[in-house]
Amino acid sequence: MKNAVIGNNKQKANLIVLGAVPRLLYLLQQETSSTELKTECAVVLGSLAMGTENNVKSLLDCHIIPALLQGLLSPDLKFIEACLRCLRTIFTSPVTPEELLYTDATVIPHLMALLSRSRYTQEYICQIFSHCCKGPDHQTILFNHGAVQNIAHLLTSVSYKVRMQALKCFSVLAFENPQVSMTLVNVLVDGELLPQIFVKMLQRDKPIEMQLTSAKCLTYMCRAGAIRTDDNCIVLKLDHDLKHAHELRQAAFKLYASLGANDEDIRKKIIETENMMDRIVTGLSESSVKVRLAAVRCLHSLSRSVQQLRTSFQDHAVWKPLMKVLQNAPDEILVVASSMLCNLLLEFSPSKEPILESGAVELLCGLTQSENPALRVNGIWALMNMAFQAEQKIKADILRSLSTEQLFRLLSDSDLNVLMKTLGLLRNLLSTRPHIDKIMSTHGKQIMQAVTLILEGEHNIEVKEQTLCILANIADGTTAKELIMTNDDILQKIKYYMGHSHVKLQLAAMFCISNLIWNEEEGSQERQDKLRDMGIVDILHKLSQSPDSNLCDKAKMALQQYLA
């Protein structure tokens, strides 16, 4: 029977249905049964108890507990151990009422007496106590029967299982119990006080389960006032462990950040790991700056995914804790957090709107005034993303919060990245005709001055190309284009760049001209005439012969406006 049921729940259920339990219990309790037979019966019953909860219920219905407790009175150690093993399995099942251990007042003192018999009796009895000690009444019964004195020396046992079960006993005995906690403080084991033994069990080389349970014991003793909260054994040890935990979390976040940096599939796997996003988001409010930084880096890495920005980042409202981080953090965190905010403000990100509503414009405008170039870049970059295809109100908010003075300060920034992103912001602000006309009607003079300065300055091709693209946008306005047509200096510069040696600049200048001469718009004839007088048509003819197909096509299209 024993060999048939081990590890086989189906066979266990079959034997129970066939009525094996009453027969086994009968043999177990018969005085005429040999000790070997009784022991085998207890082993089979223990195996049946290890099956499903229904198995345990069937055993309880057959009054197995009184029979096994009776068996503990035997002088034979092997039989006692088999009975205790079975009792341990039954009492650790959620379907067994703990009260069954306390029904007979003679049981607890007898179990205390059996603690000295073997390491197995120690392990099983401590496990039974830790599972059946639920609340102050049970704590009092165990305490009054000498649980503290009888179990304390087991903390130095050579068996890890015995030490662990004894430790669990102390954690349930001390839980919210000042009487037990006060007693534990003064207990000596091999000349060492119990709290010192708990502290030793907290060491990093000990298994996690042991560290956690001993931390529980010390915490409960602290709460009960048995140990002062500023006691060195608590403060130093828990501080040390906290530092170690922070280091581990920091390392984990860094690893995930590296793994997800360039691979969409890996990013997906990380995000789909159970509770992962919650853990990373929680990391944003950690007390340790290094952990916060690593968590932000991890999220920044994951935010490179368009798919995740649209789904997981929205599901977990990542923008909320991120905005909190941005309110008050060291520069090293601000740089990564603001860089991540740039991704959350891309036009397809569902987080864009709530971020705007939470006062992001002022925050980002503040970053553009930082002495740290990386923060200035991220501040202006995020504003650039915010302004892309935005409604007029948002653009007006950006201009108002940033102020034209700051905008032009950024256009003369020594950092090339800042300058490029500021031009990108200006280009996004000056898109769609009503917006172009509105902004140019209030800020036209300053914008034209800034454009002139950049086109005259010593700047690279990319900067000048962006600036010409801004002019092309202004030229697309209904009333705004007049600011170009009445500015001969700007017109000469456009003409100069049409004949430049770099195709990118020629194309950008060509866009300006095309927008100015477009036939279907009011005043196009006068503009065409003025530009013809300047020699623009001759340049267009010349460019229509260009070896660059793109430039050639754009020149021919512009010439058609004159012929229409």
Solvent accessible surface area in square Angstrom, and as a share of the most:
residue,aa,sasa,rsa
1,M,109,0.48
2,K,66,0.28
3,N,130,0.67
4,A,49,0.38
5,V,0,0.00
6,I,110,0.56
7,G,78,0.75
8,N,60,0.31
9,N,76,0.39
10,K,157,0.67
11,Q,69,0.31
12,K,9,0.04
13,A,42,0.33
14,N,67,0.34
15,L,32,0.16
16,I,29,0.15
17,V,127,0.73
18,L,143,0.71
19,G,35,0.33
20,A,11,0.09
21,V,2,0.01
22,P,75,0.47
23,R,138,0.50
24,L,10,0.05
25,L,8,0.04
26,Y,109,0.41
27,L,39,0.19
28,L,6,0.03
29,Q,99,0.44
30,Q,56,0.25
31,E,167,0.75
32,T,125,0.73
33,S,16,0.10
34,S,60,0.39
35,T,54,0.31
36,E,126,0.57
37,L,71,0.35
38,K,41,0.17
39,T,25,0.14
40,E,79,0.36
41,C,4,0.02
42,A,0,0.00
43,V,44,0.25
44,V,8,0.05
45,L,0,0.00
46,G,11,0.11
47,S,15,0.10
48,L,0,0.00
49,A,3,0.03
50,M,115,0.51
51,G,20,0.19
52,T,63,0.37
53,E,89,0.40
54,N,102,0.53
55,N,8,0.04
56,V,3,0.02
57,K,98,0.41
58,S,33,0.21
59,L,0,0.00
60,L,33,0.16
61,D,108,0.56
62,C,43,0.25
63,H,132,0.59
64,I,0,0.00
65,I,6,0.03
66,P,84,0.53
67,A,6,0.04
68,L,0,0.00
69,L,26,0.13
70,Q,111,0.49
71,G,9,0.08
72,L,3,0.01
73,L,112,0.56
74,S,26,0.17
75,P,124,0.78
76,D,50,0.26
77,L,58,0.29
78,K,142,0.60
79,F,5,0.02
80,I,1,0.00
81,E,10,0.04
82,A,4,0.03
83,C,0,0.00
84,L,0,0.00
85,R,82,0.30
86,C,1,0.00
87,L,1,0.01
88,R,36,0.13
89,T,18,0.11
90,I,0,0.00
91,F,8,0.03
92,T,40,0.23
93,S,15,0.09
94,P,113,0.71
95,V,37,0.22
96,T,7,0.04
97,P,71,0.45
98,E,54,0.24
99,E,104,0.47
100,L,66,0.33
101,L,1,0.01
102,Y,27,0.10
103,T,113,0.66
104,D,73,0.38
105,A,84,0.65
106,T,92,0.54
107,V,13,0.08
108,I,3,0.02
109,P,53,0.33
110,H,56,0.25
111,L,1,0.01
112,M,14,0.06
113,A,66,0.51
114,L,7,0.03
115,L,4,0.02
116,S,90,0.58
117,R,103,0.37
118,S,23,0.15
119,R,114,0.42
120,Y,84,0.32
121,T,0,0.00
122,Q,27,0.12
123,E,16,0.07
124,Y,12,0.05
125,I,0,0.00
126,C,0,0.00
127,Q,33,0.14
128,I,1,0.00
129,F,1,0.01
130,S,12,0.08
131,H,75,0.33
132,C,0,0.00
133,C,8,0.05
134,K,113,0.48
135,G,34,0.33
136,P,98,0.62
137,D,107,0.55
138,H,13,0.06
139,Q,7,0.03
140,T,57,0.33
141,I,59,0.30
142,L,2,0.01
143,F,38,0.16
144,N,103,0.53
145,H,72,0.32
146,G,18,0.17
147,A,1,0.00
148,V,1,0.00
149,Q,113,0.50
150,N,49,0.25
151,I,1,0.00
152,A,4,0.03
153,H,95,0.42
154,L,2,0.01
155,L,4,0.02
156,T,67,0.39
157,S,23,0.15
158,V,148,0.85
159,S,13,0.08
160,Y,76,0.29
161,K,120,0.51
162,V,0,0.00
163,R,56,0.20
164,M,5,0.02
165,Q,22,0.10
166,A,0,0.00
167,L,0,0.00
168,K,61,0.26
169,C,2,0.01
170,F,0,0.00
171,S,9,0.06
172,V,42,0.24
173,L,2,0.01
174,A,0,0.00
175,F,91,0.38
176,E,132,0.59
177,N,14,0.07
178,P,76,0.48
179,Q,100,0.44
180,V,1,0.00
181,S,0,0.00
182,M,96,0.43
183,T,39,0.23
184,L,0,0.00
185,V,35,0.20
186,N,112,0.57
187,V,22,0.13
188,L,113,0.56
189,V,6,0.04
190,D,127,0.66
191,G,69,0.67
192,E,53,0.24
193,L,79,0.39
194,L,0,0.00
195,P,11,0.07
196,Q,84,0.37
197,I,10,0.05
198,F,0,0.00
199,V,26,0.15
200,K,99,0.42
201,M,8,0.04
202,L,2,0.01
203,Q,80,0.36
204,R,124,0.45
205,D,118,0.61
206,K,59,0.25
207,P,63,0.40
208,I,122,0.62
209,E,79,0.36
210,M,1,0.00
211,Q,24,0.11
212,L,113,0.56
213,T,11,0.06
214,S,0,0.00
215,A,21,0.16
216,K,102,0.43
217,C,0,0.00
218,L,1,0.00
219,T,45,0.26
220,Y,30,0.11
221,M,0,0.00
222,C,19,0.11
223,R,171,0.62
224,A,23,0.18
225,G,50,0.48
226,A,17,0.13
227,I,10,0.05
228,R,175,0.64
229,T,103,0.60
230,D,82,0.42
231,D,54,0.28
232,N,104,0.53
233,C,19,0.11
234,I,13,0.07
235,V,55,0.32
236,L,116,0.58
237,K,23,0.10
238,L,63,0.31
239,D,82,0.43
240,H,85,0.38
241,D,34,0.18
242,L,94,0.47
243,K,129,0.55
244,H,43,0.19
245,A,31,0.24
246,H,28,0.12
247,E,79,0.35
248,L,105,0.52
249,R,86,0.31
250,Q,30,0.13
251,A,59,0.46
252,A,42,0.32
253,F,12,0.05
254,K,91,0.39
255,L,103,0.51
256,Y,59,0.22
257,A,13,0.10
258,S,81,0.52
259,L,78,0.39
260,G,0,0.00
261,A,22,0.17
262,N,144,0.74
263,D,55,0.28
264,E,69,0.31
265,D,100,0.52
266,I,59,0.30
267,R,21,0.08
268,K,92,0.39
269,K,146,0.62
270,I,8,0.04
271,I,16,0.08
272,E,116,0.52
273,T,62,0.36
274,E,140,0.63
275,N,80,0.41
276,M,11,0.05
277,M,3,0.02
278,D,71,0.37
279,R,141,0.51
280,I,0,0.00
281,V,29,0.17
282,T,86,0.50
283,G,2,0.02
284,L,3,0.02
285,S,88,0.57
286,E,30,0.14
287,S,92,0.60
288,S,23,0.15
289,V,56,0.32
290,K,132,0.56
291,V,0,0.00
292,R,43,0.16
293,L,17,0.08
294,A,1,0.00
295,A,0,0.00
296,V,0,0.00
297,R,100,0.37
298,C,0,0.00
299,L,0,0.00
300,H,33,0.15
301,S,4,0.03
302,L,0,0.00
303,S,1,0.01
304,R,115,0.42
305,S,1,0.01
306,V,69,0.40
307,Q,94,0.42
308,Q,8,0.04
309,L,2,0.01
310,R,128,0.47
311,T,51,0.29
312,S,14,0.09
313,F,0,0.00
314,Q,66,0.29
315,D,115,0.60
316,H,67,0.30
317,A,29,0.22
318,V,0,0.00
319,W,35,0.12
320,K,120,0.51
321,P,29,0.18
322,L,0,0.00
323,M,9,0.04
324,K,155,0.66
325,V,12,0.07
326,L,8,0.04
327,Q,114,0.51
328,N,136,0.70
329,A,19,0.15
330,P,54,0.34
331,D,71,0.37
332,E,93,0.42
333,I,0,0.00
334,L,22,0.11
335,V,39,0.23
336,V,18,0.10
337,A,0,0.00
338,S,0,0.00
339,S,26,0.17
340,M,0,0.00
341,L,0,0.00
342,C,6,0.03
343,N,30,0.15
344,L,1,0.00
345,L,0,0.00
346,L,52,0.26
347,E,88,0.40
348,F,55,0.23
349,S,5,0.03
350,P,53,0.34
351,S,0,0.00
352,K,25,0.11
353,E,115,0.52
354,P,30,0.19
355,I,0,0.00
356,L,30,0.15
357,E,137,0.61
358,S,48,0.31
359,G,33,0.32
360,A,0,0.00
361,V,11,0.07
362,E,110,0.50
363,L,29,0.14
364,L,0,0.00
365,C,6,0.03
366,G,41,0.40
367,L,17,0.08
368,T,1,0.00
369,Q,116,0.51
370,S,27,0.17
371,E,170,0.76
372,N,41,0.21
373,P,60,0.38
374,A,41,0.32
375,L,4,0.02
376,R,36,0.13
377,V,17,0.10
378,N,11,0.05
379,G,0,0.00
380,I,0,0.00
381,W,99,0.35
382,A,0,0.00
383,L,0,0.00
384,M,38,0.17
385,N,12,0.06
386,M,0,0.00
387,A,0,0.00
388,F,77,0.32
389,Q,137,0.61
390,A,11,0.08
391,E,109,0.49
392,Q,49,0.22
393,K,134,0.57
394,I,30,0.15
395,K,1,0.00
396,A,37,0.29
397,D,28,0.14
398,I,0,0.00
399,L,10,0.05
400,R,169,0.62
401,S,39,0.25
402,L,3,0.01
403,S,41,0.26
404,T,20,0.12
405,E,110,0.49
406,Q,9,0.04
407,L,1,0.01
408,F,45,0.19
409,R,146,0.53
410,L,3,0.02
411,L,10,0.05
412,S,90,0.58
413,D,26,0.13
414,S,118,0.76
415,D,37,0.19
416,L,89,0.44
417,N,89,0.46
418,V,0,0.00
419,L,6,0.03
420,M,45,0.20
421,K,44,0.19
422,T,0,0.00
423,L,2,0.01
424,G,6,0.06
425,L,0,0.00
426,L,1,0.01
427,R,89,0.33
428,N,26,0.13
429,L,0,0.00
430,L,0,0.00
431,S,32,0.21
432,T,80,0.47
433,R,92,0.34
434,P,98,0.62
435,H,29,0.13
436,I,3,0.01
437,D,25,0.13
438,K,112,0.47
439,I,4,0.02
440,M,6,0.03
441,S,89,0.57
442,T,85,0.49
443,H,38,0.17
444,G,3,0.03
445,K,152,0.64
446,Q,66,0.29
447,I,1,0.00
448,M,9,0.04
449,Q,100,0.45
450,A,8,0.06
451,V,2,0.01
452,T,23,0.13
453,L,126,0.63
454,I,6,0.03
455,L,6,0.03
456,E,104,0.47
457,G,23,0.22
458,E,180,0.81
459,H,70,0.31
460,N,61,0.31
461,I,50,0.25
462,E,76,0.34
463,V,0,0.00
464,K,27,0.11
465,E,46,0.20
466,Q,38,0.17
467,T,0,0.00
468,L,0,0.00
469,C,17,0.10
470,I,0,0.00
471,L,0,0.00
472,A,8,0.06
473,N,33,0.17
474,I,0,0.00
475,A,0,0.00
476,D,45,0.23
477,G,0,0.00
478,T,88,0.51
479,T,91,0.53
480,A,2,0.02
481,K,3,0.01
482,E,79,0.35
483,L,61,0.30
484,I,0,0.00
485,M,10,0.04
486,T,107,0.62
487,N,41,0.21
488,D,88,0.45
489,D,68,0.35
490,I,0,0.00
491,L,1,0.01
492,Q,94,0.42
493,K,26,0.11
494,I,0,0.00
495,K,61,0.26
496,Y,136,0.52
497,Y,6,0.02
498,M,0,0.00
499,G,58,0.55
500,H,42,0.19
501,S,110,0.71
502,H,69,0.31
503,V,54,0.31
504,K,88,0.37
505,L,1,0.00
506,Q,19,0.08
507,L,31,0.15
508,A,3,0.02
509,A,0,0.00
510,M,1,0.00
511,F,92,0.38
512,C,0,0.00
513,I,0,0.00
514,S,20,0.13
515,N,38,0.19
516,L,0,0.00
517,I,0,0.00
518,W,86,0.30
519,N,46,0.23
520,E,155,0.69
521,E,35,0.16
522,E,167,0.75
523,G,30,0.29
524,S,10,0.06
525,Q,109,0.49
526,E,120,0.54
527,R,13,0.05
528,Q,5,0.02
529,D,55,0.29
530,K,73,0.31
531,L,1,0.00
532,R,110,0.40
533,D,122,0.63
534,M,32,0.14
535,G,18,0.17
536,I,1,0.00
537,V,20,0.12
538,D,103,0.53
539,I,31,0.15
540,L,0,0.00
541,H,101,0.45
542,K,158,0.67
543,L,14,0.07
544,S,9,0.06
545,Q,147,0.65
546,S,21,0.14
547,P,143,0.90
548,D,46,0.24
549,S,82,0.53
550,N,75,0.38
551,L,3,0.01
552,C,18,0.11
553,D,79,0.41
554,K,52,0.22
555,A,0,0.00
556,K,101,0.43
557,M,93,0.42
558,A,2,0.01
559,L,19,0.10
560,Q,110,0.49
561,Q,23,0.10
562,Y,29,0.11
563,L,150,0.74
564,A,104,0.80
